[in-house]
Amino acid sequence: MVPAPNPWRLSVAPMMDWTDRHCRFFHRLITRRTRLYTEMVTTGALLHGDVPRHLDYSAEEHPLALQLGGSEPADLAVAARLARQWGYDEVNLNCGCPSERVQRGAFGACLMAEPALVRDGVAAMRDVLGDDLPVTVKHRFGIDRLERDDFVRDFIGTVAEAGCRVFIVHARNAWLQGLSPKENRELPPLRYELVHRLKAEFPQFTIALNGGITTDEQIAEQLQAVDGVMVGREAYHHPALMAGWDARFWGEGTAPVVDDDWRLGLEQQMLAYIERQQAAHGTPWSHITRHLLGLWNGQPGARRWRQVWSDHRQKALPVREVAAAAHAARAGATTAPAPAPGDPACTDPT
């Protein structure tokens, strides 16, 4: 019997302001097996904020991991207990975010300089969770200009003392000064070969690679050297990329034909979801449809379709009326003139 793929074989990265529950529901319609992650949720938000707002999700989103931002072991333990109560499949600790706001909170990438503190946080969470669900760590290869193997090797070795067995490595350093979060995703060089060496040195651990992956071919290539691949913005901006993942990387089913009917079917499922969310929670449809704007990327009329959904003047209209207008615009895009740069309808965010 062929062993089942490990749960971290393929995942979609946690992305602030993007991978909320509505985005994850949409992604789950495309891929059933790929692991999904929440946005980073800080321990402070869970200890002092609206817990249901941060932790609620749809049952269809499983397998689903909660990513935490924090550094105090006691606070992380409380958050991990909440993760179990809410039925998450994994707790992931963020040791990779380089933003100044996160640094001021003493978590994210700056925690790589304090491996003993990370170890203690992981230990506190595992003391609470036992074997109920895994505690994993997502981190960079290094911080600032330090690209020494021994730095990240010592970090992993120390954190592993607490029982962590899964490390998701963004294959570039985090430069903690002078770069924006966007620049930190682009300017520090990607060093896949360094992550490959980590897997060779720690064969007993699950090592997943993150950073710069945009094609199925790249995923397949990296899976020759590491246990898993995490894809970020490419999955968000071009969700059709995920359509064949279950068949190709999980050995499940047959890849769908990604055509107009496939996209229209997804859209109809999301319209029904939007109506349920509106009825249950009063959620404005624009809070959900913003995650769908990449659905028709690369297809004729995609820009016009996005413009309709992005036009603030449409927000008071029923969602199915807007959907009809968006497709009318898409169908007419090949014959109608494009809007002038000053036209209010020219609001395409991408």
GILINNOR-V216583 format. One record per backbone hydrogen bond with DSSP energy under -0.5 kcal/mol. CO is the residue of the C=O (numbers start at 1). NH is the residue of the N-H. If there is no record, write none. Layout:
# GILINNOR-V216583
co->CO nh->NH
co->CO nh->NH
This chain:
# GILINNOR-V216583
co->6 nh->9
co->9 nh->229
co->10 nh->35
co->11 nh->231
co->12 nh->37
co->15 nh->18
co->15 nh->19
co->18 nh->20
co->19 nh->39
co->20 nh->24
co->21 nh->25
co->22 nh->26
co->23 nh->27
co->24 nh->28
co->25 nh->29
co->26 nh->29
co->26 nh->30
co->27 nh->30
co->27 nh->31
co->35 nh->12
co->36 nh->65
co->39 nh->67
co->41 nh->69
co->42 nh->46
co->43 nh->47
co->44 nh->48
co->45 nh->49
co->49 nh->51
co->50 nh->54
co->51 nh->55
co->52 nh->56
co->58 nh->61
co->59 nh->62
co->63 nh->36
co->64 nh->89
co->64 nh->90
co->65 nh->38
co->65 nh->67
co->66 nh->68
co->66 nh->92
co->67 nh->41
co->68 nh->94
co->69 nh->43
co->71 nh->73
co->72 nh->76
co->73 nh->77
co->74 nh->78
co->75 nh->79
co->76 nh->80
co->77 nh->81
co->78 nh->82
co->79 nh->83
co->80 nh->84
co->81 nh->85
co->82 nh->86
co->83 nh->88
co->84 nh->87
co->89 nh->134
co->90 nh->66
co->91 nh->136
co->92 nh->68
co->92 nh->94
co->93 nh->95
co->93 nh->138
co->94 nh->108
co->95 nh->140
co->97 nh->109
co->99 nh->103
co->100 nh->104
co->101 nh->105
co->102 nh->107
co->103 nh->106
co->107 nh->110
co->108 nh->111
co->109 nh->112
co->110 nh->113
co->111 nh->114
co->114 nh->117
co->114 nh->118
co->115 nh->119
co->116 nh->120
co->117 nh->121
co->118 nh->122
co->119 nh->123
co->120 nh->124
co->121 nh->125
co->122 nh->126
co->123 nh->127
co->124 nh->128
co->125 nh->129
co->126 nh->130
co->129 nh->132
co->134 nh->91
co->134 nh->136
co->135 nh->165
co->136 nh->93
co->137 nh->168
co->138 nh->95
co->139 nh->170
co->142 nh->174
co->143 nh->146
co->145 nh->147
co->148 nh->151
co->148 nh->152
co->149 nh->153
co->150 nh->154
co->151 nh->155
co->152 nh->156
co->153 nh->157
co->154 nh->158
co->155 nh->159
co->156 nh->160
co->157 nh->161
co->158 nh->161
co->159 nh->162
co->159 nh->164
co->160 nh->163
co->165 nh->206
co->166 nh->137
co->167 nh->169
co->167 nh->208
co->168 nh->139
co->168 nh->170
co->169 nh->171
co->169 nh->210
co->170 nh->141
co->170 nh->172
co->171 nh->191
co->172 nh->141
co->173 nh->175
co->174 nh->144
co->174 nh->176
co->180 nh->184
co->181 nh->185
co->182 nh->185
co->183 nh->186
co->183 nh->187
co->183 nh->188
co->191 nh->194
co->191 nh->195
co->192 nh->196
co->193 nh->197
co->194 nh->198
co->195 nh->199
co->196 nh->200
co->197 nh->201
co->198 nh->202
co->202 nh->205
co->205 nh->207
co->206 nh->167
co->206 nh->208
co->207 nh->227
co->207 nh->228
co->208 nh->169
co->209 nh->230
co->210 nh->171
co->215 nh->219
co->216 nh->220
co->217 nh->221
co->218 nh->222
co->219 nh->223
co->221 nh->224
co->222 nh->225
co->222 nh->226
co->228 nh->209
co->229 nh->11
co->230 nh->211
co->231 nh->13
co->232 nh->235
co->232 nh->236
co->233 nh->237
co->234 nh->238
co->236 nh->239
co->238 nh->241
co->239 nh->242
co->240 nh->243
co->241 nh->244
co->242 nh->245
co->243 nh->256
co->244 nh->248
co->245 nh->249
co->245 nh->250
co->246 nh->250
co->246 nh->252
co->247 nh->251
co->251 nh->253
co->256 nh->258
co->257 nh->259
co->259 nh->263
co->260 nh->264
co->261 nh->265
co->262 nh->266
co->263 nh->267
co->264 nh->268
co->265 nh->269
co->266 nh->270
co->267 nh->271
co->268 nh->272
co->269 nh->273
co->270 nh->274
co->271 nh->275
co->272 nh->276
co->273 nh->277
co->274 nh->278
co->275 nh->279
co->276 nh->280
co->277 nh->281
co->277 nh->282
co->277 nh->283
co->278 nh->282
co->284 nh->287
co->285 nh->288
co->285 nh->289
co->286 nh->290
co->288 nh->291
co->289 nh->292
co->290 nh->293
co->292 nh->295
co->294 nh->297
co->296 nh->299
co->299 nh->302
co->301 nh->305
co->302 nh->306
co->303 nh->307
co->304 nh->308
co->305 nh->309
co->306 nh->310
co->307 nh->311
co->308 nh->311
co->310 nh->312
co->311 nh->314
co->312 nh->315
co->314 nh->317
co->318 nh->321
co->318 nh->322
co->319 nh->323
co->320 nh->324
co->321 nh->325
co->322 nh->326
co->323 nh->327
co->324 nh->328
co->325 nh->329
co->326 nh->330
co->327 nh->331
co->328 nh->332
co->330 nh->333
co->332 nh->335
co->332 nh->336
co->340 nh->343
co->343 nh->346
co->345 nh->347
